[in-house]
Amino acid sequence: MDNNTFLNKLKLWFYEPIELFPWLEKQIDVCPDDLWNKKVSGYYFWQYILHAFISVHWWLREEDTEFNEPYKDEKNLYSQMEKDPQKKLSKDDMRKFCAETKEFAEKWFNGKDDDWLKQTSKLYDRWQNWEVIVGQVSHLSYHVGYSDAILRENGISGVWNE
């Protein structure tokens, strides 16, 4: 019997049925430049998407080691929204980071099985590994929905219900 049944279903949740990465990519594409670089609800539109991707890098680490946040030192973008960013992230940079994040997640899923899902997370000992995945699906879904709401409030058709 296949020992990856549960893992494969969770992996599909992460990529296919709810299409989290494709929807975030579409939001990058449909967002006009003026909205991309505009503060909405306290933060720049692009910061919400960056925050969603940074979370994947944080939670899908293999070990509880020091986290080197992408872009933090380079551009002081503050993906956790603790301060106003000192620079802005372009749509092309975000597309590149989206591709890097997808590749990072795919590598993370490689070699895992259902037994691994039941193990305690090395990053947060109150969760099992399957809970980390479900948490990321939930977090990415939230940001897709929130960003879609911002787009619709600014007269742009959202991508969630295409």
N, C-alpha and C positions, 0 to 999 in steps of 0.2 A: 504494500500500500504506500502511496505517495505521502511523504512526510512534509510536504510543502503546501497542502491544501489551504490551510488557514492563512499562511503567509501570502500565497498567491492571490487570495481574495482581498486581503488588506492592501497588497501592492496594486491591484486593480483600482481600489478606491483611491489610492494616491494619484493615479495617472489617468485612468480611462473614463469610468462612468460619469464622474462629476467634472472631469477635464480641468482640474485646477491649474496646471501649468499652461495649457492652451488658452484658457480664459484670461489669465494674467498677461500672457503675451498679446492677446487681442486688445486688452485694455491699454497696454503700452502703445499699440498701433493706432487705436481710435482716439486716444486722448490728444486734443489739440495742444500745441506748444504753450499757449498762454495759460491753460489750465494745468498742464504738467508742472509748470514753475510757479503756480499760485498756491498760497496757503488756503486750505479749506479745512474747517473744523480744527484749526490750530497748527496744522502741519502741511507741508507741501504734498501734493498728490503723489509724486514719485517716492516720498518717504514711506508711505503706507506699503507700497509694493516692495521697496527695499527691505523694510521691516519683516514682511512675510518671508522673503527669501533668506534673510539672515537667520531667522528662526530655524529654518531647515538645516542650515550649517551648524547652528548651536546644538540642536537636539539629535542630529544624526551623526554625532561624533562617536568614534569607537570607544574612547576612554575619557575619563574625567580628567582631562588635561587643561592647561591654560588655553583659553579660546582666543584665537587671533581673528578678531572681527574684520572681515573684508571691508576695505575702504576707510576704516576709522582713522588710521594714521595718515593715509594718503590724502584724504580730502576732508576729514573731520565732518562726516555726513550725519553722524549720530542716529543710527538706525533704530535705537531704542527711544528716540525722540526726547532724550534728556536735555538737549539744548537745541537751539536753532543751528542748522548746518552752516558751515562757513563757505561751502561751495555747493554746487548743484550737480546732480547726476543726469547726464543726457539720456535720451531715449535709446540711443545706440549702445551706450554703456550698460543700460538696464537690460537690453536684449541679450547682450553678451553675458551678463551676470545670470540671467535666467537660464541660458544654455549651460553655463558652468554649474548652476544649482541642480539642474536636471541630471547632469552627468554625475555630480557628487552623490545625489540620492540613488541613482542606479547602481553605482559602485557599492554603496552602503547596503543595498538589498542583496547583492551577490553573496552567495555562500551561506545565506541564512535559511533556516527551516522552522517548522512548527515547534520543535523542541526549544529552539532559541527564543521564540516568541514568549514562552512561558517563564523565561529566566528574568531575574531582576535586572533592571536597567543599571548600567554602570555609571550613568549620569545622575540618576535620581532613584534612590533605593526604596522609595514608596510605590514605584510603578514597575510593572513588567514591561518587557520590550514592546509587546503588542499595544500597550497603552501609549507609548511614545508615538507610535505610528498613528493611532487614532487621534491623539492630541494634535499632531501636525496636520492631519486631514481637516480637523475641525478649525484649526487656526488659519490655514490657507483658505478654507471655505468662507470663513468670516471676512477675510480681507478681499476676496473676490466680490462678495456681496456688498461690502462697504464701499469699495471703489466703484462698483457699478452704480450704487446709489448716488455717489458724488457725480459720476458722469451724467446720470439722468437729471439730477438737480441743475445741471449746467446745460441742459438741452441736447445732450448727446445720447443716442440710443445705447443702452447697456448691452453687454455681451452674454450675461447670465442665461437669458432665455432665448437665445438665437435658435 
